[in-house]
Amino acid sequence: MQIRSGTIDDLFPIVALHVNSWRSAFAGIMPDSFLSGPVADDRLALWRERLASPVRGSGLFLAHDGDGGLLGFAYLLPAPDGRILLDNLHVRPGNTGSGIGTELLRQGLAWAVDEHPAKEVYLEVLKANTRAIAFYERHGARRTDERIARFQQGFELPHFEYAWPMD
């Protein structure tokens, strides 16, 4: 496995993996009407904007297999409150539990320390996504808040905020 920075040329593989990851991880959590329909267009619009006009100070890391296939990705960016948001960490369905997510998380956290010293890294995770919660807790994240996520598609879901303590 190789990890490298992402570029606009990675748009379609990122979107495909992101959509498949959401459909797998959020089945029974997010509305089926969203996951089976507009999620693909939604993720395409998001990643097209992110990759065409990168946020200053953001980092996108892609894990590839030996043949160049995308295995997973992590995306971090500065948040308005001065912290660093781990906004995405996805592993191709069928490859979870193989260490890919751990390596992407390590890469992202190390990058944040180098690029944004003394800035706390945090993430938001749906309350019903217990597998992801267990993963983040195993990797040292601590729950710091609980809120309701409001999706522009018209639904709401409870989520937790997790952060890594600044040592």
Beta strands, then each sheet from edge to edge (+ up, - down):
strand 1: 2-5
strand 2: 59-64
strand 3: 70-78
strand 4: 84-91
strand 5: 121-126
strand 6: 142-151
strand 7: 155-163
sheet 1: 1+ 2- 3+ 4- 5- 7+ 6-
end
